[in-house]
Amino acid sequence: MASLASPGISYYDRAVGDDFDNWMVQLRKGFLELSVLAALAGRERYGFDLVKSLAAIPGLGVGAGTLYPLLSRLRLQGLVRTRLEETSSGPARKYYALTPGGRRRLAAMRSHLASLVDGLDRLPEEEE
């Protein structure tokens, strides 16, 4: 069997092309909200700390330009609360934390994702 490894080309790029790319974009959009809520589940986080943590998730492809508008929307929805902390070395830092509603949303999203993955795993595999 030929190796799938090619310099500069990801596995996803080789998989199936534009249709796959469109699917990946949609998957990332939904998964990003879940990832943000999950990242805030354990503790309050500084915005840049969140960007670094989420950027480490392979395939998620998140940067500050994507994250901060999402955090703002989550705040407006009452899922995340913010607070500012003054610093002596620069501008105030904004910290984010889950609200009780954010915790409920995270639990519902995790449960739904687990159900989807379980259902997918139960589908019979194609025989060759």
C-alpha positions as protocol buffer text, in pm:
chain_id: "A"
residue {
  index: 1
  type: MET
  ca { x: 0 y: 0 z: 0 }
}
residue {
  index: 2
  type: ALA
  ca { x: 134 y: 346 z: -87 }
}
residue {
  index: 3
  type: SER
  ca { x: 208 y: 589 z: 193 }
}
residue {
  index: 4
  type: LEU
  ca { x: -38 y: 873 z: 245 }
}
residue {
  index: 5
  type: ALA
  ca { x: 240 y: 1100 z: 368 }
}
residue {
  index: 6
  type: SER
  ca { x: 331 y: 1380 z: 130 }
}
residue {
  index: 7
  type: PRO
  ca { x: 528 y: 1687 z: 233 }
}
residue {
  index: 8
  type: GLY
  ca { x: 309 y: 1996 z: 268 }
}
residue {
  index: 9
  type: ILE
  ca { x: -19 y: 1816 z: 196 }
}
residue {
  index: 10
  type: SER
  ca { x: -242 y: 1709 z: 482 }
}
residue {
  index: 11
  type: TYR
  ca { x: -436 y: 1386 z: 493 }
}
residue {
  index: 12
  type: TYR
  ca { x: -755 y: 1591 z: 464 }
}
residue {
  index: 13
  type: ASP
  ca { x: -634 y: 1763 z: 148 }
}
residue {
  index: 14
  type: ARG
  ca { x: -576 y: 1424 z: -14 }
}
residue {
  index: 15
  type: ALA
  ca { x: -901 y: 1268 z: 108 }
}
residue {
  index: 16
  type: VAL
  ca { x: -1173 y: 1390 z: -126 }
}
residue {
  index: 17
  type: GLY
  ca { x: -1134 y: 1752 z: -230 }
}
residue {
  index: 18
  type: ASP
  ca { x: -1374 y: 2049 z: -222 }
}
residue {
  index: 19
  type: ASP
  ca { x: -1680 y: 1865 z: -91 }
}
residue {
  index: 20
  type: PHE
  ca { x: -1476 y: 1739 z: 201 }
}
residue {
  index: 21
  type: ASP
  ca { x: -1342 y: 2090 z: 263 }
}
residue {
  index: 22
  type: ASN
  ca { x: -1697 y: 2226 z: 281 }
}
residue {
  index: 23
  type: TRP
  ca { x: -1795 y: 1951 z: 524 }
}
residue {
  index: 24
  type: MET
  ca { x: -1489 y: 2024 z: 741 }
}
residue {
  index: 25
  type: VAL
  ca { x: -1577 y: 2395 z: 757 }
}
residue {
  index: 26
  type: GLN
  ca { x: -1928 y: 2316 z: 879 }
}
residue {
  index: 27
  type: LEU
  ca { x: -1800 y: 2060 z: 1129 }
}
residue {
  index: 28
  type: ARG
  ca { x: -1546 y: 2306 z: 1270 }
}
residue {
  index: 29
  type: LYS
  ca { x: -1813 y: 2576 z: 1314 }
}
residue {
  index: 30
  type: GLY
  ca { x: -2024 y: 2354 z: 1536 }
}
residue {
  index: 31
  type: PHE
  ca { x: -1731 y: 2196 z: 1714 }
}
residue {
  index: 32
  type: LEU
  ca { x: -1572 y: 2531 z: 1796 }
}
residue {
  index: 33
  type: GLU
  ca { x: -1857 y: 2642 z: 2024 }
}
residue {
  index: 34
  type: LEU
  ca { x: -1843 y: 2309 z: 2206 }
}
residue {
  index: 35
  type: SER
  ca { x: -1464 y: 2340 z: 2237 }
}
residue {
  index: 36
  type: VAL
  ca { x: -1484 y: 2692 z: 2383 }
}
residue {
  index: 37
  type: LEU
  ca { x: -1741 y: 2587 z: 2642 }
}
residue {
  index: 38
  type: ALA
  ca { x: -1535 y: 2277 z: 2728 }
}
residue {
  index: 39
  type: ALA
  ca { x: -1218 y: 2486 z: 2765 }
}
residue {
  index: 40
  type: LEU
  ca { x: -1399 y: 2709 z: 3015 }
}
residue {
  index: 41
  type: ALA
  ca { x: -1552 y: 2421 z: 3212 }
}
residue {
  index: 42
  type: GLY
  ca { x: -1262 y: 2382 z: 3452 }
}
residue {
  index: 43
  type: ARG
  ca { x: -1172 y: 2742 z: 3522 }
}
residue {
  index: 44
  type: GLU
  ca { x: -1189 y: 3103 z: 3418 }
}
residue {
  index: 45
  type: ARG
  ca { x: -958 y: 3174 z: 3124 }
}
residue {
  index: 46
  type: TYR
  ca { x: -789 y: 3476 z: 2970 }
}
residue {
  index: 47
  type: GLY
  ca { x: -884 y: 3525 z: 2604 }
}
residue {
  index: 48
  type: PHE
  ca { x: -535 y: 3474 z: 2463 }
}
residue {
  index: 49
  type: ASP
  ca { x: -493 y: 3161 z: 2677 }
}
residue {
  index: 50
  type: LEU
  ca { x: -809 y: 3024 z: 2515 }
}
residue {
  index: 51
  type: VAL
  ca { x: -676 y: 3099 z: 2167 }
}
residue {
  index: 52
  type: LYS
  ca { x: -353 y: 2908 z: 2242 }
}
residue {
  index: 53
  type: SER
  ca { x: -537 y: 2609 z: 2391 }
}
residue {
  index: 54
  type: LEU
  ca { x: -787 y: 2581 z: 2107 }
}
residue {
  index: 55
  type: ALA
  ca { x: -523 y: 2634 z: 1838 }
}
residue {
  index: 56
  type: ALA
  ca { x: -353 y: 2319 z: 1971 }
}
residue {
  index: 57
  type: ILE
  ca { x: -653 y: 2105 z: 1869 }
}
residue {
  index: 58
  type: PRO
  ca { x: -560 y: 1946 z: 1534 }
}
residue {
  index: 59
  type: GLY
  ca { x: -795 y: 2047 z: 1252 }
}
residue {
  index: 60
  type: LEU
  ca { x: -987 y: 2308 z: 1452 }
}
residue {
  index: 61
  type: GLY
  ca { x: -806 y: 2600 z: 1291 }
}
residue {
  index: 62
  type: VAL
  ca { x: -902 y: 2877 z: 1533 }
}
residue {
  index: 63
  type: GLY
  ca { x: -745 y: 3217 z: 1577 }
}
residue {
  index: 64
  type: ALA
  ca { x: -826 y: 3535 z: 1764 }
}
residue {
  index: 65
  type: GLY
  ca { x: -1033 y: 3669 z: 1473 }
}
residue {
  index: 66
  type: THR
  ca { x: -1265 y: 3371 z: 1503 }
}
residue {
  index: 67
  type: LEU
  ca { x: -1265 y: 3325 z: 1879 }
}
residue {
  index: 68
  type: TYR
  ca { x: -1342 y: 3674 z: 2008 }
}
residue {
  index: 69
  type: PRO
  ca { x: -1664 y: 3722 z: 1806 }
}
residue {
  index: 70
  type: LEU
  ca { x: -1779 y: 3378 z: 1926 }
}
residue {
  index: 71
  type: LEU
  ca { x: -1702 y: 3469 z: 2289 }
}
residue {
  index: 72
  type: SER
  ca { x: -1900 y: 3790 z: 2245 }
}
residue {
  index: 73
  type: ARG
  ca { x: -2198 y: 3595 z: 2109 }
}
residue {
  index: 74
  type: LEU
  ca { x: -2177 y: 3342 z: 2393 }
}
residue {
  index: 75
  type: ARG
  ca { x: -2174 y: 3631 z: 2641 }
}
residue {
  index: 76
  type: LEU
  ca { x: -2482 y: 3787 z: 2480 }
}
residue {
  index: 77
  type: GLN
  ca { x: -2655 y: 3448 z: 2499 }
}
residue {
  index: 78
  type: GLY
  ca { x: -2581 y: 3432 z: 2872 }
}
residue {
  index: 79
  type: LEU
  ca { x: -2353 y: 3128 z: 2842 }
}
residue {
  index: 80
  type: VAL
  ca { x: -2029 y: 3305 z: 2932 }
}
residue {
  index: 81
  type: ARG
  ca { x: -1953 y: 3587 z: 3175 }
}
residue {
  index: 82
  type: THR
  ca { x: -1657 y: 3822 z: 3154 }
}
residue {
  index: 83
  type: ARG
  ca { x: -1453 y: 4031 z: 3390 }
}
residue {
  index: 84
  type: LEU
  ca { x: -1168 y: 4276 z: 3334 }
}
residue {
  index: 85
  type: GLU
  ca { x: -848 y: 4264 z: 3534 }
}
residue {
  index: 86
  type: GLU
  ca { x: -613 y: 4559 z: 3530 }
}
residue {
  index: 87
  type: THR
  ca { x: -245 y: 4483 z: 3472 }
}
residue {
  index: 88
  type: SER
  ca { x: 63 y: 4692 z: 3541 }
}
residue {
  index: 89
  type: SER
  ca { x: 227 y: 4583 z: 3216 }
}
residue {
  index: 90
  type: GLY
  ca { x: -35 y: 4679 z: 2959 }
}
residue {
  index: 91
  type: PRO
  ca { x: -404 y: 4688 z: 2883 }
}
residue {
  index: 92
  type: ALA
  ca { x: -662 y: 4523 z: 3106 }
}
residue {
  index: 93
  type: ARG
  ca { x: -715 y: 4152 z: 3046 }
}
residue {
  index: 94
  type: LYS
  ca { x: -1059 y: 4010 z: 2983 }
}
residue {
  index: 95
  type: TYR
  ca { x: -1131 y: 3679 z: 3152 }
}
residue {
  index: 96
  type: TYR
  ca { x: -1410 y: 3442 z: 3051 }
}
residue {
  index: 97
  type: ALA
  ca { x: -1600 y: 3186 z: 3258 }
}
residue {
  index: 98
  type: LEU
  ca { x: -1906 y: 2968 z: 3212 }
}
residue {
  index: 99
  type: THR
  ca { x: -2237 y: 3070 z: 3360 }
}
residue {
  index: 100
  type: PRO
  ca { x: -2476 y: 2805 z: 3496 }
}
residue {
  index: 101
  type: GLY
  ca { x: -2653 y: 2825 z: 3159 }
}
residue {
  index: 102
  type: GLY
  ca { x: -2320 y: 2769 z: 2984 }
}
residue {
  index: 103
  type: ARG
  ca { x: -2263 y: 2458 z: 3194 }
}
residue {
  index: 104
  type: ARG
  ca { x: -2607 y: 2325 z: 3101 }
}
residue {
  index: 105
  type: ARG
  ca { x: -2543 y: 2398 z: 2731 }
}
residue {
  index: 106
  type: LEU
  ca { x: -2205 y: 2223 z: 2748 }
}
residue {
  index: 107
  type: ALA
  ca { x: -2362 y: 1916 z: 2911 }
}
residue {
  index: 108
  type: ALA
  ca { x: -2635 y: 1905 z: 2644 }
}
residue {
  index: 109
  type: MET
  ca { x: -2384 y: 1947 z: 2361 }
}
residue {
  index: 110
  type: ARG
  ca { x: -2155 y: 1675 z: 2498 }
}
residue {
  index: 111
  type: SER
  ca { x: -2450 y: 1439 z: 2541 }
}
residue {
  index: 112
  type: HIS
  ca { x: -2572 y: 1503 z: 2187 }
}
residue {
  index: 113
  type: LEU
  ca { x: -2225 y: 1457 z: 2040 }
}
residue {
  index: 114
  type: ALA
  ca { x: -2183 y: 1130 z: 2231 }
}
residue {
  index: 115
  type: SER
  ca { x: -2518 y: 1010 z: 2094 }
}
residue {
  index: 116
  type: LEU
  ca { x: -2416 y: 1098 z: 1740 }
}
residue {
  index: 117
  type: VAL
  ca { x: -2080 y: 920 z: 1770 }
}
residue {
  index: 118
  type: ASP
  ca { x: -2247 y: 619 z: 1932 }
}
residue {
  index: 119
  type: GLY
  ca { x: -2502 y: 602 z: 1649 }
}
residue {
  index: 120
  type: LEU
  ca { x: -2227 y: 630 z: 1389 }
}
residue {
  index: 121
  type: ASP
  ca { x: -2030 y: 354 z: 1558 }
}
residue {
  index: 122
  type: ARG
  ca { x: -2336 y: 128 z: 1550 }
}
residue {
  index: 123
  type: LEU
  ca { x: -2379 y: 156 z: 1174 }
}
residue {
  index: 124
  type: PRO
  ca { x: -2273 y: -165 z: 1003 }
}
residue {
  index: 125
  type: GLU
  ca { x: -1944 y: -143 z: 820 }
}
residue {
  index: 126
  type: GLU
  ca { x: -1942 y: -217 z: 450 }
}
residue {
  index: 127
  type: GLU
  ca { x: -1808 y: -560 z: 368 }
}
residue {
  index: 128
  type: GLU
  ca { x: -1549 y: -594 z: 97 }
}
